[in-house]
Amino acid sequence: MAGRAEFRARYWIESAAPLEKAAEIIAGEQSSGTFLALPGETDLLKERSRARVVSVEPGDARDAPSLASAQDARRGVAGPYRAGVIEIAFPVANVGRNLPNLLATVAGNLFELGEITGARLLDLDLPADYAGQFAGPRFGVTGTREAAGVHGRPLLGTIIKPSIGLSPEETASLVDALCAADLDFIKDDELIGDPPYAPFEARLAAVMPVIARHADRRGRPPMYAINISGSVDEMRRRHDAVAQAGGTCVMVSLNWVGFSGVEDLRRHAALPLHGHRNGWGLMTRHPALGFSFPAYQKLWRLAGVDQIHVNGLRNKFWEPDESVIDAARACLRPEPGLAPVMPVFSSGQWAGQAPDTFRALGSTDLLYLAGGGIIGHPDGVAAGVASLREAWEAAVQGIDLATYAKDRPALAAALAHYGGRA
């Protein structure tokens, strides 16, 4: 196996079998082997194609499995169930530049193996020349900033709320108010796409003249990420309509459009791709199954997204703050052959989380989205935007929010209105 090009995957696994054996089962299943010796799996073929176990780091053991296994039940296996971290090297030649096959290799049937009662893909280590074969982000952090015309601070934005139910004209009226408040970024909610009461084309036709009018006033348009999720042909057509109308961003629901859909759109697109991760919880919420975000975002970087959601501090969902910050750091971490992507903070965000977000991340390279935190401000949308801007000024300068708010009514009102939120 010396000299062959490889990429590596790290997993947390659990098994009643010794971890070394469980790791070899995964390596075989996900490359040239199976549960029986095969005459075609010659030594030469193994040398060329079989994955190899690089390391096994034992962890704890437990009496009960994290996930049930009918195979273990049939065999009368009763534990103990050993957990640990393993690393497996796969030949690049097994996959080539093929993202679906890369997923099938590192995240395929290994999750279903009877000997495995827990499996989680933690991270991927891809050689630069291999990662560079994929499309990758066209814009990333730097290009997003250039497209938005915002430098030296976070991009501040919001989500169209209510999420659904607004007519094209009502959507345009809200966008008008948001643009008047000098927001940097506006996006559709993931729930709005092409409904009969507000078709995509009608929304685009209603909103883009509003954005163009404010672009003339401001000297730059706010970045509006309109949801173009759909079939490959629909996304291409909608992207082109947005570009022709003067738009500067499009949004897709990553998990449902899929890797091939995003790759195709990336090859076609001339605009930044805003990646919404809705559905992510089903892939990660159980600690013994699925993906960790460092691996997840790296795969979407290969596909070509430029911005990706990471949740937010003290969010309305299940995710703890440490996980959110780790996710944002993963997006910004330089990777061989791949440009960083812009992390998108959202979910229950308002001015109050800005200082903690900046302290924890140590960077202003982020999109900071507040829905109710802007639109629900007691003094209106403009005050909601001002409160976010003022909170981030205080955060970067290291000034306590209450102190900074003394002569800033918008921030003071936000602290009074939202301050009781956990």
C-alpha positions in Angstrom: 0.0 0.0 0.0 3.0 2.3 0.0 2.9 5.2 -2.3 -0.9 5.1 -3.1 -2.8 8.3 -2.6 -5.2 8.2 0.3 -7.7 10.3 2.3 -8.6 9.6 5.9 -11.8 9.5 7.9 -12.1 9.6 11.7 -15.1 7.9 13.5 -16.4 7.4 16.9 -17.7 3.9 17.0 -19.2 1.4 19.5 -19.2 -2.4 19.3 -19.4 -5.5 21.3 -16.5 -6.7 19.2 -13.0 -5.6 20.1 -12.5 -2.2 18.5 -9.6 -3.4 16.3 -11.9 -6.0 14.8 -14.8 -3.6 14.4 -12.5 -1.1 12.7 -11.3 -3.8 10.2 -14.9 -4.8 9.5 -15.7 -1.2 8.6 -12.5 -0.9 6.5 -13.4 -4.0 4.6 -17.1 -3.3 4.1 -16.3 0.2 2.8 -13.7 -0.9 0.4 -12.9 -4.2 -1.3 -14.0 -6.7 1.4 -17.2 -8.2 2.8 -18.3 -10.6 5.5 -16.9 -13.6 3.5 -13.5 -14.2 1.9 -13.8 -13.7 -1.8 -11.6 -15.3 -4.5 -11.5 -12.0 -6.4 -10.0 -10.1 -3.5 -6.5 -11.0 -4.3 -3.4 -9.7 -2.5 -2.8 -7.4 -5.5 -6.3 -6.0 -5.3 -6.1 -5.5 -1.6 -2.8 -3.6 -2.1 -4.6 -1.3 -4.6 -8.1 -1.0 -3.2 -8.6 -2.1 0.4 -8.9 0.5 3.1 -6.5 0.3 6.0 -7.0 1.0 9.7 -4.6 3.7 10.7 -5.3 4.0 14.4 -7.6 2.8 17.2 -8.1 4.9 20.4 -10.1 3.0 23.0 -12.6 4.9 25.1 -15.1 3.8 27.7 -17.3 0.6 27.8 -20.9 0.2 28.7 -23.3 -2.6 29.5 -26.1 -1.5 27.0 -25.7 -0.6 23.4 -26.4 2.9 22.2 -28.3 1.5 19.2 -30.0 -1.9 18.9 -28.6 -4.6 16.7 -30.8 -7.5 15.6 -27.6 -9.4 14.6 -26.2 -9.1 18.1 -29.6 -10.3 19.5 -29.6 -13.3 17.2 -26.1 -14.2 18.3 -26.8 -13.7 22.0 -24.3 -10.9 22.3 -24.7 -9.1 25.6 -21.8 -6.8 25.8 -19.8 -5.1 27.1 -20.0 -2.5 24.4 -16.7 -0.8 23.8 -16.4 2.7 22.4 -13.5 4.6 20.9 -12.2 6.7 18.0 -10.8 5.0 14.9 -9.1 6.4 11.8 -9.3 4.7 8.4 -7.4 5.5 5.2 -9.1 5.0 1.9 -7.5 4.9 -1.5 -8.3 8.0 -3.5 -8.5 5.8 -6.6 -11.5 4.0 -5.1 -13.6 7.2 -5.4 -12.0 9.8 -7.7 -13.7 13.2 -8.1 -17.2 11.8 -7.3 -18.9 13.3 -4.2 -21.8 10.8 -4.0 -19.3 8.0 -4.1 -17.2 9.8 -1.5 -20.3 9.9 0.7 -21.0 6.2 0.1 -17.5 5.4 1.1 -17.2 7.4 4.3 -20.9 7.4 5.4 -22.5 4.5 3.7 -23.3 1.0 5.0 -21.0 1.2 7.9 -23.9 2.8 9.8 -25.9 -0.4 9.3 -23.3 -3.0 10.2 -24.7 -5.5 12.7 -21.4 -5.4 14.7 -21.6 -1.6 15.1 -24.0 -0.2 17.8 -22.8 3.3 17.3 -21.0 5.2 14.6 -20.4 8.9 14.0 -18.2 10.5 11.3 -16.1 13.0 13.1 -13.9 14.5 10.4 -12.1 14.0 7.1 -8.5 14.6 6.1 -8.3 15.2 2.3 -5.0 15.8 0.5 -4.9 19.3 -1.2 -4.6 17.9 -4.7 -7.6 15.6 -4.1 -9.8 18.3 -2.5 -8.8 20.7 -5.3 -10.4 18.4 -7.9 -13.9 19.4 -6.5 -15.6 22.6 -7.3 -15.2 24.1 -3.9 -16.5 27.5 -2.8 -16.4 30.1 -5.6 -16.9 33.1 -3.2 -16.4 31.9 0.4 -15.7 34.5 3.1 -13.7 36.9 0.9 -16.1 36.8 -2.0 -19.2 37.1 0.2 -17.7 40.3 1.7 -16.9 41.7 -1.7 -20.4 40.9 -3.1 -22.0 42.5 0.0 -19.6 45.5 0.2 -19.1 44.9 3.9 -15.6 44.7 5.4 -14.2 44.8 9.0 -17.4 43.8 10.8 -20.0 41.0 10.6 -22.6 41.1 7.9 -25.9 41.8 9.7 -29.1 40.4 8.3 -32.5 39.0 8.9 -35.0 36.4 7.7 -38.3 37.3 6.1 -40.9 36.8 8.8 -43.6 35.5 9.0 -41.9 32.6 7.3 -44.8 31.8 5.1 -48.1 33.4 4.2 -47.0 36.8 2.9 -48.0 37.7 -0.6 -45.3 38.9 -3.1 -46.5 42.5 -2.4 -46.3 42.1 1.3 -42.9 40.5 1.0 -41.7 43.5 -1.0 -43.1 45.9 1.5 -41.2 44.2 4.3 -38.0 44.1 2.2 -38.5 47.9 1.6 -38.5 48.5 5.4 -35.5 46.3 5.9 -33.5 48.0 3.1 -34.4 51.4 4.5 -32.8 50.3 7.8 -29.6 49.6 5.9 -29.4 45.9 6.5 -26.5 44.0 4.8 -28.4 40.7 4.2 -31.9 39.5 3.8 -32.9 35.9 3.2 -36.0 33.8 2.6 -37.1 31.4 5.3 -36.4 27.8 4.2 -40.2 27.1 4.2 -40.9 29.5 1.4 -40.2 28.3 -2.1 -42.7 28.4 -4.9 -46.1 28.3 -3.3 -49.3 29.1 -5.3 -50.1 32.2 -3.2 -46.5 33.6 -3.7 -44.8 32.0 -6.7 -41.1 32.4 -7.0 -41.3 34.5 -10.2 -43.9 36.8 -8.6 -41.8 37.3 -5.4 -38.7 38.0 -7.4 -40.5 40.5 -9.6 -41.9 42.3 -6.6 -38.7 42.3 -4.5 -35.9 43.1 -6.9 -37.1 46.6 -7.9 -37.2 47.5 -4.2 -33.7 46.3 -3.8 -32.5 48.1 -6.9 -34.0 51.4 -5.6 -32.2 51.1 -2.3 -29.0 50.1 -4.1 -29.1 53.4 -5.9 -29.6 55.2 -2.6 -26.9 53.2 -0.7 -24.4 52.7 -3.4 -24.6 48.9 -3.0 -27.5 46.4 -2.9 -28.3 44.4 0.2 -27.6 40.8 -0.4 -30.9 39.0 -0.8 -30.8 35.2 -0.6 -33.9 34.1 -2.3 -34.8 30.4 -2.0 -34.3 28.7 -5.3 -34.5 25.1 -4.0 -36.0 22.7 -6.5 -35.0 20.3 -9.2 -31.7 20.9 -11.0 -33.4 22.5 -14.0 -35.5 24.7 -11.7 -32.5 25.9 -9.7 -30.6 26.7 -12.8 -33.5 28.7 -14.2 -34.2 30.5 -11.0 -30.6 31.3 -10.4 -30.4 32.9 -13.9 -33.6 34.9 -13.2 -32.1 36.2 -10.0 -28.8 37.2 -11.7 -30.7 38.9 -14.6 -32.7 40.9 -12.1 -29.5 42.1 -10.4 -29.6 39.8 -7.4 -26.4 38.9 -5.6 -27.1 35.6 -3.8 -29.3 32.5 -3.9 -30.2 30.1 -1.2 -30.7 26.3 -1.2 -31.9 23.8 1.4 -28.7 21.6 1.3 -30.0 18.3 2.7 -33.0 18.1 0.4 -31.4 19.5 -2.8 -28.5 17.0 -2.2 -24.8 17.0 -3.0 -25.2 16.4 -6.8 -27.8 19.2 -7.0 -25.5 21.7 -5.2 -22.5 20.6 -7.3 -24.4 21.2 -10.5 -25.6 24.5 -9.3 -22.1 25.5 -8.2 -20.8 24.8 -11.7 -23.6 26.8 -13.3 -23.9 29.7 -10.8 -22.4 33.2 -11.0 -23.8 34.1 -7.5 -22.8 33.1 -4.0 -24.6 30.0 -2.7 -26.2 30.4 0.7 -26.5 26.9 2.3 -29.4 26.3 4.7 -28.9 23.1 6.7 -32.5 22.5 7.8 -32.8 18.8 8.6 -29.4 18.8 10.1 -30.7 17.7 13.5 -31.7 14.2 12.2 -28.0 13.7 11.1 -26.4 14.8 14.3 -28.6 15.1 17.4 -28.0 11.5 18.6 -24.4 11.4 19.8 -23.9 7.8 18.7 -25.1 8.2 15.1 -24.5 10.4 12.0 -22.1 13.3 11.4 -20.2 15.8 13.4 -20.2 19.3 11.9 -16.5 19.5 10.9 -17.1 16.6 8.5 -20.5 17.8 7.3 -19.3 21.3 6.4 -16.2 20.0 4.7 -18.3 17.9 2.4 -20.5 20.9 1.5 -17.4 22.9 1.0 -16.4 20.3 -1.6 -19.8 20.7 -3.3 -19.3 24.5 -3.5 -21.3 26.3 -0.9 -20.1 29.8 0.2 -22.2 30.3 3.3 -23.6 27.7 5.7 -25.7 27.9 8.9 -24.2 27.0 12.2 -27.1 27.9 14.6 -26.4 30.6 17.3 -25.6 31.1 20.9 -28.5 30.5 23.3 -30.5 29.5 20.3 -34.1 28.2 20.3 -33.0 24.6 19.3 -31.2 21.8 21.2 -27.6 22.7 20.3 -25.3 23.8 23.1 -23.2 27.0 22.6 -19.9 25.1 22.5 -21.1 23.0 19.5 -22.2 26.2 17.7 -18.8 27.9 18.1 -16.9 24.7 17.1 -19.1 24.6 14.0 -18.2 28.2 13.1 -14.5 27.6 13.7 -14.7 24.6 11.4 -16.1 26.8 8.6 -13.3 29.4 9.0 -10.5 26.8 9.4 -8.2 26.8 6.4 -8.2 23.3 4.7 -5.9 22.1 2.0 -7.4 22.8 -1.4 -10.6 24.4 0.0 -11.4 28.1 0.8 -13.1 28.9 4.1 -16.9 29.5 4.0 -18.9 32.1 5.9 -20.6 30.8 9.0 -24.2 32.0 9.4 -25.4 32.5 12.9 -29.2 32.4 13.3 -32.0 31.0 15.5 -33.2 33.3 18.3 -30.4 35.8 17.9 -30.6 39.4 18.9 -28.2 42.1 20.1 -27.6 40.3 23.4 -25.5 37.5 22.1 -23.1 39.6 20.1 -20.4 40.0 22.8 -20.3 36.4 23.7 -20.3 35.4 20.0 -17.3 37.6 19.3 -15.4 36.5 22.4 -15.9 32.9 21.7 -15.2 33.0 17.9 -12.5 35.7 17.9 -13.6 36.9 14.5 -16.0 39.1 12.7 -16.1 36.8 9.6 -19.7 35.8 10.0 -23.2 36.4 8.9 -25.3 37.4 12.0 -29.1 36.9 11.3 -31.8 38.0 13.6 -35.5 37.5 12.7 -37.6 38.4 15.6 -34.5 40.2 17.0 -34.9 42.8 14.3 -38.5 42.6 13.1 -39.8 42.2 16.7 -37.9 45.2 18.1 -40.4 47.4 20.1 -39.4 50.5 18.2 -39.6 49.0 14.7 -37.3 47.4 12.1 -34.8 50.3 11.8 -34.3 50.3 15.6 -33.8 46.5 15.5 -31.1 46.8 12.9 -29.5 49.7 14.8 -29.5 47.6 18.0 -27.5 44.8 16.3 -25.0 47.2 14.8 -24.5 48.9 18.2 -24.2 45.6 20.0 -21.4 44.5 17.6 -19.6 47.8 17.9 -19.6 47.3 21.7 -18.5 43.6 21.3 -15.5 44.5 19.1 -14.5 47.4 21.4 -14.9 45.3 24.5 -17.5 47.6 26.1 -20.3 46.2 28.2 -23.6 46.3 26.4 -25.4 48.1 29.3 -22.7 50.8 29.3 -22.8 51.2 25.5 -26.6 51.4 25.5 -26.7 54.5 27.8 -26.8 56.9 25.0 -28.1 54.5 22.3 -31.9 54.2 22.5 -32.2 51.3 20.1 -29.8 49.1 22.0 -31.3 50.1 25.3 -34.8 49.2 24.1 -33.5 45.8 22.8 -31.9 45.0 26.2 -35.1 45.9 28.0 -37.4 44.0 25.6 -35.3 40.9 25.0 -33.2 40.9 28.1 -35.2 38.2 29.9 -34.6 35.6 27.2 -32.5 32.7 28.4 
